[in-house]
Amino acid sequence: MPSTTTLKSPTRVHLFEARHLTLGAQELTATEQDFQLTWWPMRDALHAVSEGRFLLPAGPLALLLAKRRPRER
């Protein structure tokens, strides 16, 4: 089966890096009720990328870009 690509899509994706996050109550909108929040160490998230376990193509891109960037101290 040929793979599909989104390179011809007019969709714009914005990637944001969040640091120093804390746990709190989820406040989902009506359209987000099936969302599931998970926290993974970077190593586990990158492993999930290599196994193709992401539904949205921008997720792996964001992780790989974050991994390349030097960490703040």
Residue pairs with C-beta under 8 A, 6 or more apart in sequence:
6 57
13 58
13 61
15 58
15 61
15 62
15 65
17 62
17 66
17 69
19 72
26 37
28 35
40 48
42 63
42 66
42 67
45 63
46 63
46 64
46 67
48 54
49 59
49 60
49 63
49 64
54 60
